Amino acid sequence: MKLLAKPVDAMVVFNSEGRDPRPYKFKIEENGEMVTIKVDQVLSSRKTKVCGAENILYECQSTINGKLRRFELKYFCSRCVWQLYKM
């Protein structure tokens, strides 16, 4: 996987307690146009701490352009920001 660290617009689903957002789909700009990718499956998630800031790293997979691709999405809890971390 290649490290990208690109900010993305994400649609997420929260559990009934309002914790642990799960990515549903996200938009990313590729070649000057916005592309929407639906997250088919969340394989794993883990909480990490970098420089004192809590993050949640999601390992996901989706079918993109007819190919099954794995990628990682990162959620920055303190800033409420999503990032396509690796693809």
Buried (B, 14 or more C-beta within 10 A) or exposed (E): EEEBEEEBEBBBEEEEEEEEBBBEBBEBEEEEEEEEBEBEEBEEBEEEEEEEEEBBBBBBBBEBEEEEBEBBBBBBEEEEEBBBBBB
